Protein backbone atom coordinates (compact mmCIF):
# COMPACT_ATOMS: atom_id res chain seq x y z
CA UNK A 1 0.00 0.00 0.00
CA UNK A 2 1.47 3.30 -1.05
CA UNK A 3 1.93 5.78 1.76
CA UNK A 4 -0.08 8.96 1.62
CA UNK A 5 2.09 11.81 0.37
CA UNK A 6 3.33 13.89 3.25
CA UNK A 7 4.36 17.52 3.43
CA UNK A 8 7.80 16.70 2.03
CA UNK A 9 6.37 15.11 -1.09
CA UNK A 10 3.88 17.93 -1.58
CA UNK A 11 6.54 20.59 -1.16
CA UNK A 12 8.93 18.80 -3.53
CA UNK A 13 6.21 18.64 -6.17
CA UNK A 14 5.09 22.25 -5.78
CA UNK A 15 8.61 23.61 -5.96
CA UNK A 16 8.87 22.22 -9.45
CA UNK A 17 5.56 23.54 -10.74
CA UNK A 18 5.96 26.37 -13.19
CA UNK A 19 4.57 29.55 -11.71
CA UNK A 20 2.06 31.23 -14.02
CA UNK A 21 3.19 34.48 -15.59
CA UNK A 22 1.46 37.58 -14.22
CA UNK A 23 -1.45 38.74 -16.33
CA UNK A 24 -2.69 42.20 -17.21
CA UNK A 25 -5.32 41.81 -14.48
CA UNK A 26 -2.57 40.96 -11.98
CA UNK A 27 -0.66 44.09 -12.97
CA UNK A 28 -3.80 46.25 -12.70
CA UNK A 29 -4.45 44.94 -9.18
CA UNK A 30 -0.78 45.44 -8.27
CA UNK A 31 -0.78 49.14 -9.20
CA UNK A 32 -4.37 49.81 -8.13
CA UNK A 33 -5.67 50.91 -11.53
CA UNK A 34 -8.25 49.63 -13.97
CA UNK A 35 -7.29 47.10 -16.62
CA UNK A 36 -8.19 49.62 -19.33
CA UNK A 37 -5.94 52.31 -17.86
CA UNK A 38 -3.04 49.87 -17.49
CA UNK A 39 -3.47 48.64 -21.05
CA UNK A 40 -3.61 52.19 -22.40
CA UNK A 41 -0.52 53.15 -20.40
CA UNK A 42 1.48 50.22 -21.74
CA UNK A 43 0.44 50.87 -25.32
CA UNK A 44 0.40 54.68 -25.13
CA UNK A 45 -3.28 54.87 -25.96
CA UNK A 46 -5.92 57.18 -24.55
CA UNK A 47 -5.26 60.10 -22.26
CA UNK A 48 -2.94 58.61 -19.67
CA UNK A 49 -0.76 60.99 -17.65
CA UNK A 50 2.99 60.43 -17.79
CA UNK A 51 3.05 59.91 -14.01
CA UNK A 52 0.47 57.14 -14.36
CA UNK A 53 2.38 55.54 -17.22
CA UNK A 54 5.57 55.61 -15.15
CA UNK A 55 3.71 53.96 -12.25
CA UNK A 56 2.47 51.20 -14.55
CA UNK A 57 5.92 50.58 -16.04
CA UNK A 58 7.45 50.46 -12.56
CA UNK A 59 4.77 48.03 -11.42
CA UNK A 60 5.35 45.84 -14.48
CA UNK A 61 9.06 45.65 -13.64
CA UNK A 62 8.32 44.78 -10.00
CA UNK A 63 5.84 42.08 -10.96
CA UNK A 64 7.86 40.72 -13.88
CA UNK A 65 4.97 41.37 -16.24
CA UNK A 66 5.66 40.93 -19.94
CA UNK A 67 2.89 41.35 -22.53
CA UNK A 68 2.07 38.38 -24.73
CA UNK A 69 3.14 40.05 -27.92
CA UNK A 70 2.20 37.30 -30.37
CA UNK A 71 -1.28 37.20 -28.87
CA UNK A 72 -1.53 40.99 -29.04
CA UNK A 73 -0.52 40.92 -32.67
CA UNK A 74 -3.08 38.25 -33.53
CA UNK A 75 -5.86 40.11 -31.72
CA UNK A 76 -5.08 43.46 -33.32
CA UNK A 77 -4.12 42.16 -36.74
CA UNK A 78 -1.08 44.46 -36.70
CA UNK A 79 2.68 43.97 -36.55
CA UNK A 80 4.62 44.47 -33.33
CA UNK A 81 7.83 45.01 -35.25
CA UNK A 82 9.35 48.34 -36.29
CA UNK A 83 12.07 48.58 -38.92
CA UNK A 84 15.02 50.98 -39.01
CA UNK A 85 16.91 51.79 -42.19
CA UNK A 86 20.41 53.26 -41.79
CA UNK A 87 22.50 53.28 -45.01
CA UNK A 88 25.64 51.16 -44.82
CA UNK A 89 27.80 54.13 -45.91
CA UNK A 90 27.36 55.87 -42.55
CA UNK A 91 27.34 52.93 -40.15
CA UNK A 92 30.99 53.52 -39.20
CA UNK A 93 30.15 56.87 -37.62
CA UNK A 94 29.78 57.13 -33.87
CA UNK A 95 26.21 58.48 -33.84
CA UNK A 96 24.26 55.59 -35.32
CA UNK A 97 24.79 52.68 -32.92
CA UNK A 98 23.74 54.74 -29.90
CA UNK A 99 20.76 56.09 -31.86
CA UNK A 100 19.54 52.63 -32.92
CA UNK A 101 20.02 51.07 -29.47
CA UNK A 102 17.99 53.86 -27.91
CA UNK A 103 15.20 53.37 -30.45
CA UNK A 104 15.13 49.65 -29.61
CA UNK A 105 15.05 50.34 -25.86
CA UNK A 106 12.16 52.81 -26.12
CA UNK A 107 10.12 50.55 -28.40
CA UNK A 108 10.78 47.56 -26.16
CA UNK A 109 9.00 49.23 -23.26
CA UNK A 110 5.76 48.87 -25.25
CA UNK A 111 6.33 45.36 -26.55
CA UNK A 112 7.73 46.28 -29.96
CA UNK A 113 10.85 44.77 -31.55
CA UNK A 114 13.27 46.63 -33.81
CA UNK A 115 14.61 45.14 -37.05
CA UNK A 116 17.57 46.59 -38.96
CA UNK A 117 16.85 46.82 -42.68
CA UNK A 118 19.81 46.15 -44.96
CA UNK A 119 20.99 48.13 -47.97
CA UNK A 120 21.13 44.86 -49.88
CA UNK A 121 18.19 43.60 -51.92
CA UNK A 122 15.70 42.66 -49.24
CA UNK A 123 12.56 40.71 -50.23
CA UNK A 124 10.65 42.04 -47.23
CA UNK A 125 8.23 44.85 -47.95
CA UNK A 126 8.12 47.66 -45.42
CA UNK A 127 4.37 47.20 -45.11
CA UNK A 128 5.07 44.16 -42.91
CA UNK A 129 6.35 46.53 -40.21
CA UNK A 130 4.16 48.65 -37.96
CA UNK A 131 6.41 51.53 -39.06
CA UNK A 132 9.88 52.17 -40.46
CA UNK A 133 12.34 54.76 -39.15
CA UNK A 134 14.75 56.13 -41.77
CA UNK A 135 18.00 57.85 -40.81
CA UNK A 136 20.26 59.86 -43.15
CA UNK A 137 19.12 58.18 -46.35
CA UNK A 138 18.86 59.53 -49.88
CA UNK A 139 15.85 59.27 -52.14
CA UNK A 140 18.00 57.22 -54.54
CA UNK A 141 18.59 54.51 -51.93
CA UNK A 142 16.89 51.33 -53.17
CA UNK A 143 15.05 50.25 -50.00
CA UNK A 144 13.57 53.72 -49.49
CA UNK A 145 12.69 54.31 -53.13
CA UNK A 146 11.03 50.92 -53.50
CA UNK A 147 8.80 51.28 -50.45
CA UNK A 148 7.52 54.85 -50.59
CA UNK A 149 4.46 54.08 -52.69
CA UNK A 150 3.23 50.86 -51.07
CA UNK A 151 1.51 52.39 -48.04
CA UNK A 152 4.39 51.94 -45.59
CA UNK A 153 4.36 54.12 -42.47
CA UNK A 154 7.67 55.99 -42.65
CA UNK A 155 9.33 58.35 -40.17
CA UNK A 156 12.59 60.17 -40.86
CA UNK A 157 15.27 61.66 -38.64
CA UNK A 158 16.04 64.78 -40.68
CA UNK A 159 14.71 65.80 -44.07
CA UNK A 160 15.49 64.00 -47.32
CA UNK A 161 15.93 65.98 -50.52
CA UNK A 162 13.13 65.28 -53.00
CA UNK A 163 10.93 63.55 -50.44
CA UNK A 164 7.83 65.64 -49.61
CA UNK A 165 6.43 65.45 -46.11
CA UNK A 166 3.15 64.28 -47.60
CA UNK A 167 4.81 60.88 -48.09
CA UNK A 168 5.78 60.64 -44.42
CA UNK A 169 4.02 59.83 -41.18
CA UNK A 170 6.42 61.99 -39.17
CA UNK A 171 9.69 63.90 -39.15
CA UNK A 172 12.03 65.01 -36.38
CA UNK A 173 15.03 67.23 -37.03
CA UNK A 174 17.70 69.45 -35.48
CA UNK A 175 17.98 73.17 -36.22
CA UNK A 176 21.71 73.24 -37.03
CA UNK A 177 21.61 76.93 -37.94
CA UNK A 178 20.29 77.88 -34.53
CA UNK A 179 22.67 75.53 -32.71
CA UNK A 180 25.83 76.63 -34.51
CA UNK A 181 24.93 80.32 -34.47
CA UNK A 182 24.33 80.29 -30.73
CA UNK A 183 27.64 78.51 -30.08
CA UNK A 184 29.81 80.63 -32.38
CA UNK A 185 28.14 83.87 -31.28
CA UNK A 186 29.12 83.00 -27.74
CA UNK A 187 32.76 82.56 -28.73
CA UNK A 188 32.76 85.66 -30.95
CA UNK A 189 31.45 87.84 -28.14
CA UNK A 190 34.37 86.80 -25.96
CA UNK A 191 37.00 87.36 -28.62
CA UNK A 192 36.70 88.36 -32.28
CA UNK A 193 37.02 85.66 -34.94
CA UNK A 194 39.05 86.56 -38.03
CA UNK A 195 39.85 83.24 -39.76
CA UNK A 196 37.31 80.41 -39.31
CA UNK A 197 37.76 76.85 -40.61
CA UNK A 198 35.31 73.92 -40.77
CA UNK A 199 36.20 70.24 -41.19
CA UNK A 200 33.05 68.26 -42.03
CA UNK A 201 31.83 65.11 -43.73
CA UNK A 202 30.86 65.14 -47.40
CA UNK A 203 27.10 65.77 -47.52
CA UNK A 204 24.71 63.31 -49.11
CA UNK A 205 22.17 65.91 -50.22
CA UNK A 206 21.17 69.47 -49.39
CA UNK A 207 19.20 68.37 -46.31
CA UNK A 208 21.76 65.99 -44.83
CA UNK A 209 23.01 67.00 -41.40
CA UNK A 210 26.55 67.62 -42.68
CA UNK A 211 25.25 69.98 -45.37
CA UNK A 212 23.11 71.77 -42.81
CA UNK A 213 26.22 72.21 -40.68
CA UNK A 214 28.24 73.50 -43.64
CA UNK A 215 25.50 75.90 -44.78
CA UNK A 216 25.09 77.24 -41.24
CA UNK A 217 28.84 77.80 -40.92
CA UNK A 218 29.08 79.56 -44.29
CA UNK A 219 26.10 81.80 -43.48
CA UNK A 220 27.51 82.70 -40.08
CA UNK A 221 30.82 83.72 -41.65
CA UNK A 222 29.21 85.64 -44.53
CA UNK A 223 27.00 87.72 -42.23
CA UNK A 224 30.16 88.83 -40.38
CA UNK A 225 32.17 89.56 -43.49
CA UNK A 226 34.49 86.60 -42.90
CA UNK A 227 35.81 84.23 -45.54
CA UNK A 228 34.59 80.69 -44.71
CA UNK A 229 37.04 77.87 -45.34
CA UNK A 230 35.55 74.37 -45.51
CA UNK A 231 37.26 70.98 -45.85
CA UNK A 232 35.02 67.93 -46.45
CA UNK A 233 36.06 64.29 -46.08
CA UNK A 234 34.36 60.97 -46.80
CA UNK A 235 32.18 59.40 -44.09
CA UNK A 236 34.34 56.27 -44.47
CA UNK A 237 37.17 56.49 -41.88
CA UNK A 238 39.36 54.19 -44.02
CA UNK A 239 39.62 56.91 -46.66
CA UNK A 240 40.38 59.86 -44.38
CA UNK A 241 43.37 61.85 -45.57
CA UNK A 242 44.26 65.33 -44.34
CA UNK A 243 47.93 65.86 -45.17
CA UNK A 244 47.51 67.11 -48.75
CA UNK A 245 44.68 69.48 -47.83
CA UNK A 246 46.53 70.79 -44.79
CA UNK A 247 49.71 71.30 -46.84
CA UNK A 248 47.81 73.35 -49.41
CA UNK A 249 46.44 75.62 -46.73
CA UNK A 250 49.85 76.05 -45.13
CA UNK A 251 51.34 76.98 -48.50
CA UNK A 252 48.56 79.56 -48.82
CA UNK A 253 49.72 80.81 -45.40
CA UNK A 254 46.46 80.05 -43.71
CA UNK A 255 46.37 80.40 -39.95
CA UNK A 256 43.03 79.82 -38.25
CA UNK A 257 41.76 81.21 -34.98
CA UNK A 258 38.54 79.12 -34.99
CA UNK A 259 38.17 75.52 -36.15
CA UNK A 260 34.85 73.68 -36.14
CA UNK A 261 35.04 69.88 -36.27
CA UNK A 262 31.96 68.03 -37.57
CA UNK A 263 32.41 64.99 -35.34
CA UNK A 264 34.46 63.65 -32.44
CA UNK A 265 36.35 60.98 -34.37
CA UNK A 266 36.91 63.43 -37.21
CA UNK A 267 38.38 65.88 -34.74
CA UNK A 268 40.70 63.26 -33.26
CA UNK A 269 41.85 62.15 -36.72
CA UNK A 270 42.58 65.73 -37.82
CA UNK A 271 44.46 66.60 -34.65
CA UNK A 272 46.66 63.52 -35.03
CA UNK A 273 48.18 65.07 -38.16
CA UNK A 274 51.48 66.88 -37.57
CA UNK A 275 50.51 69.57 -40.06
CA UNK A 276 47.40 70.41 -38.01
CA UNK A 277 49.40 72.44 -35.50
CA UNK A 278 50.82 74.56 -38.32
CA UNK A 279 47.33 75.63 -39.33
CA UNK A 280 46.44 77.23 -36.04
CA UNK A 281 47.78 79.67 -33.51
CA UNK A 282 47.91 77.52 -30.39
CA UNK A 283 47.75 80.58 -28.18
CA UNK A 284 44.56 82.05 -29.59
CA UNK A 285 42.79 79.45 -31.75
CA UNK A 286 39.55 78.02 -30.42
CA UNK A 287 37.70 74.87 -31.38
CA UNK A 288 34.08 73.72 -31.57
CA UNK A 289 33.27 70.01 -31.90
CA UNK A 290 30.05 68.21 -32.79
CA UNK A 291 29.64 65.42 -30.20
CA UNK A 292 27.07 62.64 -29.85
CA UNK A 293 26.83 62.10 -26.10
CA UNK A 294 27.75 63.54 -22.71
CA UNK A 295 30.88 61.39 -22.36
CA UNK A 296 32.34 62.70 -25.61
CA UNK A 297 31.36 66.21 -24.59
CA UNK A 298 33.29 65.94 -21.33
CA UNK A 299 36.34 64.18 -22.75
CA UNK A 300 36.99 66.01 -26.03
CA UNK A 301 39.40 68.93 -25.84
CA UNK A 302 37.47 71.91 -27.18
CA UNK A 303 36.08 75.32 -26.28
CA UNK A 304 32.51 74.52 -27.35
CA UNK A 305 30.86 71.11 -27.66
CA UNK A 306 27.68 70.78 -29.71
CA UNK A 307 26.08 67.64 -28.27
CA UNK A 308 23.39 66.28 -30.61
CA UNK A 309 22.49 63.65 -27.98
CA UNK A 310 22.24 60.47 -30.05
CA UNK A 311 20.44 58.41 -27.39
CA UNK A 312 17.87 61.09 -26.65
CA UNK A 313 17.36 61.71 -30.37
CA UNK A 314 16.67 58.01 -30.91
CA UNK A 315 14.22 57.90 -28.01
CA UNK A 316 12.44 60.98 -29.36
CA UNK A 317 11.79 59.51 -32.80
CA UNK A 318 10.74 56.21 -31.23
CA UNK A 319 8.13 58.05 -29.14
CA UNK A 320 6.98 59.94 -32.23
CA UNK A 321 6.55 56.59 -33.96
CA UNK A 322 4.72 55.04 -31.00
CA UNK A 323 2.34 57.98 -30.76
CA UNK A 324 1.31 57.44 -34.35
CA UNK A 325 1.19 53.64 -34.32
CA UNK A 326 -0.44 53.10 -30.92
CA UNK A 327 -2.85 56.00 -30.99
CA UNK A 328 -3.80 55.45 -34.60
CA UNK A 329 -3.12 59.07 -35.56
CA UNK A 330 -3.09 59.74 -39.29
CA UNK A 331 -1.85 63.33 -39.67
CA UNK A 332 1.78 64.13 -40.45
CA UNK A 333 3.74 65.10 -37.33
CA UNK A 334 6.80 67.35 -37.26
CA UNK A 335 9.01 67.96 -34.23
CA UNK A 336 12.26 69.77 -33.49
CA UNK A 337 14.88 68.04 -31.38
CA UNK A 338 17.00 70.32 -29.19
CA UNK A 339 20.74 69.58 -28.79
CA UNK A 340 22.92 70.79 -25.91
CA UNK A 341 25.68 73.40 -26.13
CA UNK A 342 28.51 73.15 -23.64
CA UNK A 343 31.00 76.02 -23.40
CA UNK A 344 34.29 75.26 -21.67
CA UNK A 345 35.37 77.43 -18.76
CA UNK A 346 38.63 78.16 -20.52
CA UNK A 347 36.74 80.11 -23.20
C-alpha positions, 0 to 999 in steps of 0.5 A: 500500500502506497503511503499517503504523500506527506508535506515533504512530497507535496513541497517537492512537487510544488517547488517544481511547478511552473509559476504562471506568468502575471497577467494584465489583471494581476498588474492592474491589481498590483498598481491599483488601476483599472485594466483599461488604464493599465493597457492604455498606459502600456500601449500609449493609448488614450489620455494617460498621464505620464506619471500614471504611465511611469507607475504602470511601467514600474509596477510591471518591472516589480511584478515581472509582467511581460505582454504576450506580444504574439497574442496581441498581434493576432488580436489586433491584426497588426505587426509588433515590429518596427524597422530601421533603415540606416545606409551602410555608408554611414554605419561607421560613424559614432552616432548611429549605434547609440541612436539605434540602441535607444530606439530599440530600448524605447520601443521595447517598453511597449512590446515592440521589436526593432529590425535593422533593414539592410541596404542589400536587396531585401525581399521584405516589404516595409508594409510588414512593419508597424512603421519604419524609421529612416536615418540619413538616407537619400531618395535614390537609396533602393530600400527607401525608393522601392517602399515609398508608394506601397503604403508603408508608415515611414518616419525620418530623422532629418529631411530628405531631398526630394521627399515631400512630407506628404509621403511621411508619417512623421519627421524630427530634425535638429535646427543646425543653424540655430545651434551653430549660431548660438555657439559661435556667437558665444565665442565671438562675443568673448573674442573676435574671430578673423579666420574660421575653418570647418572640417566636415563630412561630405554631404549626401544631399542638401538636407543631410546634417553635414550639409546643414552644418556647412551651410550654417557655418558659411552663413555665419561667416558671410554675415560677419564679413568673414571668408569661410574655409571648408574641408570635407572628407568621406564618411568612411574612416578608411579613406580619411586623408588630411595631409595634402589638404593641410599642406595646401592651406599652409602653402597659402599661409592660412592660420586659423583662430577658430576651427569647427570639427563636424564629429568627435572621431573626425576631430581626433583624426585631424588633430593627429596630423602633424601639419594640423598644428601649423594651421592654427595659432595655439595661443589664440585658436579656439575649437568647436566640436560636434559630439554625440553624447555627454561622455564625448562632450566631457572628454573632447578637448574643445572650447565649445561642444555641440552635443546632438544627444544620439540616445535622446534623439533616438528615443524621441523619434521612437516616441513619435513613432509610438504615438502614431502607431499606438494612438492610430493618428493619421496626420503628419507630425513634425518635431524639433529636437534640441541639442545641448551646447557646452562652453568650456570654462577656458573660453 
